[in-house]
Each structure stands twice: as C-alpha cells, then as structure tokens.
Amino acid sequence: MQRFNYVAIDNDGKEQRGTVDANDQSQAIAFLRQNRLFPQSVTPVSAQGGQKAKGGLGSMEINLRLPKFLRGRVKAKDLMVLTRQLATLVESGLPLVRGLRILQNQAKNADMKETLASIGASVESGSTFSEALSQHPRYFDNLFVNMTKAGEAGGQVEQSLTRLAEFLEKSEKIKNKVKSAMTYPIVVMLVAIGITAFLMVKVIPEFEKVFADLMGANQMPPMTRFVMGISNAVVDDGLIVLIGIVLLVIIVNLINRTKRGKLIFDQLKLKIPGVGDLVLKSAVGRTTRTLGTLMQSGVPVLQALDIVRDTSGNMIVANAYQEIHESVKEGDSMIPPMERAKVFPAMVVSMVGVGEETGALPDMLERVANTYDDEVDNAVEAMTSIIEPIMIVVLALIVGTIVIAMFQPMMAMIGGLSG
C-alpha cells in the first residue's frame, strides 16, 4: 500500500485536502470518487515527510492558492466565449467531458480552470451536466442551469449550449454598444471636473491674494466674490465635502439593497425623462429574449417566468412578470396581466397575443427582443448626440464664468488707473 496526498472538491464545491492509502494512483482516485469527492490532484507521499527521495527545495510540491476574493473574476465576455467554444466542441461530436478538459487546459483564469475541473469530475462521477453547473452559482445562474437541464431532458445539450452562446453574445453586444456610446460623455464630464478642480484649488487662490492686496476684498465685483467663495469652500472644506459624498453613496446603496428602497429607486429610474424610456426598452428587450430563449429550449413556461422575474433587473418589471406567472398558473392568458401592469408597450402585448393564438410565442418573443434591441441602440445614439453638446456647453459656461470673474477686477483696476 502507498499513501497519496489529494486535493478534491466536495458536493458543495469546497476544496478538501488529505491523504488516502491505495495500491496505486488509479485506486486512490476511484476511492475518492466513491466518497463523493472530485479529485483535482493525487500525488504520492514519499518516505521523507512529503518530499521526494532525492529532492531539495526544487523537488517539493508547492501549491499556494489565493483566497477566492483575491483571485481574478471571470468576466461575462469570458463566459460567453467559453459557452461558444463548448457548444462548438460538442456539436462536432466530441464527448462533453473531453470538451471540458480541453477548455480547462486552455483557460487562463485560475478560478475558471478550477471550476471546469470540478464540473468535469462531477460529470465523470455520474452527475448530470446541469447538476455539475448548479454547484457553481457564482458563474452559472439559473438561466444557464435550466436551459442546460432542458437540453438534457430532450437529448439536445449541444443545441441548448448554442442557444446560450447566442443569447450571451447578443446581450454582450448590447452592453458593449451602451458602454461605447457613453464613453465620450463620461470623458468630457471627467475633464470638466478636473479642469474646474484645478482652477478652484490652484489658480483662483493666487488671484485672490493679488486682488486682496490691490483693491481689498469688499471692492471686488460680486461675480468674483462668488467664485472665490466657492474656491475657498473647496480648499477649506473639500475633505468634508468628499466624505459627505462618500457617505451619501453608501447610504443610497444600503437603501437600494432593501426591497422597499429598490422599488422606489426603480420607479424613479422609469420616470426620469429620456432615461426612463431607455431603461424600460432595455428591460423589455432583455426579458423577452430571455423568456423566448428558455421556452425554445424546452423550459416549462412557469419556470421560465420565474427565471425572467429574478433576472429582470428592475422590480417594477419583476412584479409585472410575477402577475403574469400567477395568471398562467391559473390557466389564463398572459395578456390581461400585461395590460394591467402598464409596463409593456401595446406592440409587445399585441405580439404576445398573436404568439399565444398561433402557438409561436417563443418566435414572437424573439422578434420583440430584436425590435427593442434596435430601439435601445437608436435611443442610446440619440441620447449621446444630445448629451455631447450639452456637456460641451456646460464646460464652456463653467470655465467662461471663472475667466470673466477673474478679468472683472483687472478691468476695474485698469479703469481706475485710466481715470
């Protein structure tokens, strides 16, 4: 018998370490799997306290692992690429476990590599793919797990993975468009804040000293005194203002984490002129695409509505889907609760009604999602085209006011000398 050190993952996804006695490495691995442990590494223990017989420091096995909160997080884009690659491998006829091993070897993120190893070990030990995914909710949400489960039930895992990949790609595409459209306004705003802060902290105090010596503080023009007052407040009380802003952000976040607070903020988002329409269109497009994708994959409609409700991102929309869920549960149509919610535009309600009548609801939901994705693109472009000149005008007004406020005392002094 020989002793082996092992590192394994249990059913809860936690890492377990220890030793096991076996005739060889294969027997040690089989023993671990029988005890519902999914081995990550199994290495023989030498007679010299875990070191190899002829080893110095170089022969010691060093396995340093960072805590999970210090490891690099897996981005949505990486998950999208992973899903597409796995779908391609499985569609080409490669066994699922082998596909997972290939992606595990290619993974650059250590946390994702460990996750793929755990999923592969779970599937090898007899768990279904969806059960293995459900052990890692940090990466694979209910949408991912349930679509995979539906694919397993119908013997179409590769089709479910393909639909998931397409869904993630479209979602990432919309997200990237919004980010790229908002980049320029954000950059202009940051430049405006930086220039204003520099003028208030460095430039205006120097002018204040000169003007106070030449003409006295009370003889300065009102605009000059106003600007210098703001400058003094920024210089003297800037830390207090910064602390106040940080506390305000923390308080808002804490309120937003409560059910009542989130409901209030989500209502406000929908009522902001311009922004509210964009938020609503984005939520409608995302939720209808999610619902259509789930139904196309064979997920039961009630379960699909639960998933859509939990992933809507807005409590007003979530409450609307809860009412739809209750209506469908009673055997009624989706249309009455959709009309009562006053969240869904008339066009969406009409297309859902047609989909129910014709039995092509998933296709109709997909068309609604495509339509609203286009509308979100157009709304973002329109908002960007409006925000850009507004930001430039605001920047010009701020800088112009400061310049005029500094020139007025100069003009007054020049006028006094001329007189």
Residue, then its C-alpha position, 0 to 999 in steps of 0.5 A: m500500500q502507498r499513501f497519496n496526498y489529494v486535493a478534491i472538491d466536495n458536493d458543495g464545491k469546497e476544496q478538501r485536502g488529505t491523504v488516502d492509502a491505495n495500491d496505486q494512483s488509479q485506486a486512490i482516485a476511484f476511492l475518492r470518487q466513491n466518497r463523493l469527492f472530485p479529485q483535482s490532484v493525487t500525488p504520492v507521499s514519499a518516505q521523507g515527510g512529503q518530499k521526494a527521495k532525492g529532492g531539495l527545495g526544487s523537488m517539493e510540491i508547492n501549491l499556494r492558492l489565493p483566497k477566492f476574493l483575491r483571485g481574478r473574476v471571470k468576466a461575462k465576455d469570458l463566459m460567453v466565449l467559453t459557452r461558444q467554444l463548448a457548444t462548438l466542441v460538442e456539436s462536432g461530436l466530441p464527448l462533453v467531458r473531453g470538451l471540458r478538459i480541453l477548455q480547462n487546459q486552455a483557460k487562463n483564469a485560475d478560478m475558471k480552470e478550477t471550476l471546469a475541473s470540478i464540473g468535469a469530475s462531477v460529470e465523470s462521477g455520474s452527475t448530470f451536466s446541469e447538476a455539475l453547473s448548479q454547484h457553481p452559482r457564482y458563474f452559472d445562474n439559473l438561466f444557464v442551469n435550466m436551459t442546460k437541464a432542458g437540453e438534457a431532458g430532450g437529448q439536445v445539450e449541444q443545441s441548448l449550449t448554442r442557444l446560450a452562446e447566442f443569447l450571451e453574445k447578443s446581450e454582450k453586444i448590447k452592453n458593449k454598444v451602451k458602454s461605447a456610446m457613453t464613453y465620450p460623455i463620461v470623458v468630457m464630464l471627467v475633464a470638466i471636473g478636473i479642469t474646474a478642480f484645478l482652477m478652484v484649488k490652484v489658480i483662483p487662490e493666487f488671484e485672490k491674494v493679488f486682488a486682496d492686496l490691490m483693491g481689498a476684498n469688499q471692492m471686488p465685483p460680486m461675480t468674483r466674490f462668488v467664485m472665490g467663495i466657492s474656491n475657498a469652500v473647496v480648499d477649506d472644506g473639500l475633505i468634508v465635502l468628499i466624505g459627505i459624498v462618500l457617505l451619501v453613496i453608501i447610504v443610497n446603496l444600503i437603501n437600494r439593497t432593501k426591497r422597499g428602497k429598490l422599488i422606489f429607486d426603480q420607479l424613479k429610474l422609469k420616470i426620469p425623462g429620456v432615461g426612463d424610456l431607455v431603461l424600460k426598452s432595455a428591460v423589455g428587450r432583455t426579458t423577452r429574449t430571455l423568456g423566448t430563449l428558455m421556452q425554445s429550449g424546452v423550459p416549462v413556461l412557469q419556470a421560465l417566468d420565474i427565471v425572467r422575474d429574478t433576472s429582470g433587473n428592475m422590480i417594477v418589471a419583476n412584479a409585472y412578470q410575477e402577475i403574469h406567472e400567477s395568471v398562467k398558473e391559473g390557466d389564463s392568458m398572459i395578456p390581461p396581466m400585461e395590460r394591467a401592469k402598464v409596463f409593456p408597450a401595446m406592440v409587445v402585448s399585441m405580439v404576445g397575443v398573436g404568439e399565444e393564438t398561433g402557438a409561436l410565442p417563443d418566435m414572437l418573443e424573439r422578434v420583440a427582443n430584436t425590435y427593442d434591441d434596435e430601439v435601445d441602440n437608436a435611443v442610446e445614439a440619440m441620447t449621446s448626440i444630445i448629451e455631447p453638446i450639452m456637456i460641451v456647453v456646460l464646460a464652456l459656461i463653467v470655465g467662461t464664468i471663472v475667466i470673466a470673474m477673474f478679468q472683472p477686477m483687472m478691468a476695474m483696476i485698469g479703469g481706475l488707473s485710466g481715470 
